[in-house]
């Protein structure tokens, strides 16, 4: 049986499975022997537990931490918000791994209920009021950069594999993933790696800076735009400095270095401004130390991280669920890889939601940031057409 047929068979069997972007294609994980639903009480023990590696390619847990759980880990409490009781985090122990090419193919035989009409939780006027409130906070020094989250929602039943295959063709992203379980699915074209740890080497790849793609804008022109744009440069520099600081908490003194500085990456509807930071992890640093130092990822929150998280949490009336959490894996040998959950669709209880955010600094304009949020959501909204 070829791998594309195998993919369709696994999907049609009703088994839970996960697909994650790899360097040469995708990795599919399935036949889960354990499913751990995380909460504020068991997350510490999950991260502190050690497992013996048998040198199998399935010696790992793969899954996600939601935004609320990551806040709780660093002792930041979130006021009561509207939510749909989606789990705070779930990790799976796979017993089977299949390598797939970049060319994912799947033809859906089921025509499920979907439409292209989304409701946004913050309209343009409401966004402007929140923007102006945060701008005042920036001017008095309570934060230097903050990300206002907006959410697009609709009622729909979707075929996640069909969506993910189409998304991988139109907007292939280095941290793309999907999860299909019996009561929920996640489809993501996340471009941002938060943690890659191999042995003692650890890296993070902050993204800060977005420009809309059009016929006259190519990578060279995008790079010139970012370099000349004071707002984008300030935003990027602040996030890079914060991520370097987060890494320095768990890395040996003098080892944290910028490996790539301010390069442009191209996606379906936009260009991003990206840097890469590397370091060497200190001895006796545990998984939980790394997660607490690096999460939630600062590039999608703002800075300084703790005070900005408190400002956001007191402003937002609706749970972020998975948005700005992290998806990835923890290997039994101590290696790990995690992204930041952005550019994602969560489908739960036949509700599809897409959350996006744009960065506000002192030089920002409300209209531009509101429009940037739609640009970020567009590749996902287009899947419903």
Steps between C-alpha positions, in 0.01 A plus 500: 500500500643840407525768767225721359257206516628426849427860601143476370451162671616634837275803465197295397557246779403757763834463682652805661814618322737795477696639203801729557724671244852356476802618303425276200124463523261408781502251786175323588456362853223260597410182698510698824554289813453795735299821489569745781252784544687773682368738762646738755539216752685237291713707260796527740517124556468437124795727425709366789456131414791315340466213254758247384583529131504174305644676195167477317377787283179501705675557835325832551184679603343726238223753555428853615495738795214750492551867583334488844710204612825677405393808696425288803844334480665841552250597772294742292131468571238569234171660612180312420437508124243369257615156385375179338671265751762382254785307672791710623751262341522145361802277434509162328747208507518362144597144414519557124674764287469532122707734284306686229613724216414870469248407233207395718201368307155423626160515332213551738192291426295671769352841431479645847325813622720803443449859397718804446315731738703583812411717797779706654502548877650852483375736230699791363364754751552271801851423378580872481386553861719214626786624282478851648485360853817297444672792326459696825650206691800509266547875552508463880740205479278208612582319175710574192319271257172312530305268269125551469324171425194480276302184435300387194232237573232304317289185534635227273587134462829462318719222367835589662712288266341659193566845649857416597590353160366808322675730747833320453475564126404867525699606808766246599645610835800362694299435817176378341307228684160342538333296770195282436331348802147374550359827637725776365750589232772763453639612163799731507743671263708648781826648368664550839732265687528582870731221619724253322726310742746233387745386764623815674428731204177701512361756257201728452382680185303815584279657234417868536409699191232442237433655160221411257598318183399648164618504138757774559637358829773234483749379766760766417244781518355352820846504660547865399156581640582342837840668522356845430186459713570634851195334654584153363867533598415604857253215533751245373789626716290493817382144439850374414641657818225339708553154345876531558425581862265199533767269354767648728304378804563137402825528298867519595635851534636636173349229276183682386565635152304634203549242223283674239415868525193655336434286196178484296280191467227477235148357551176491301367846590789668680870536576646465852810649665689220679810441715657182646657484848705208636657405834641212707281371782643501853554170680213374718239703311176298482215499246281701733771769534517539121123515457459759776784715367382503137119475512273668413711616207577869534466588132124442516450667839714813512756628747588508778329163511356476853346849526370471142336164572321655797376791288372263229334260741312779675382642167394183313150372572526173308741207551781468245480117526793372288596838354853610601545171679757254364484174305787254467673203659708401799737212425599252769869590443436865595478648150195707416341710230212745550337762283273789589137422418406777259331490155282213625142375486354333809182304426317387815130436556447591132640849557802612296709782640802684361692737730754758384688793653715793393758694698436848639800726567511874551521564121206272407170601337177322594375469140824335383509248787132407460558436128816298574293260710280421202805443276625242751163322512431507125679176398287311753173678421554418131478127583129542574419637153 
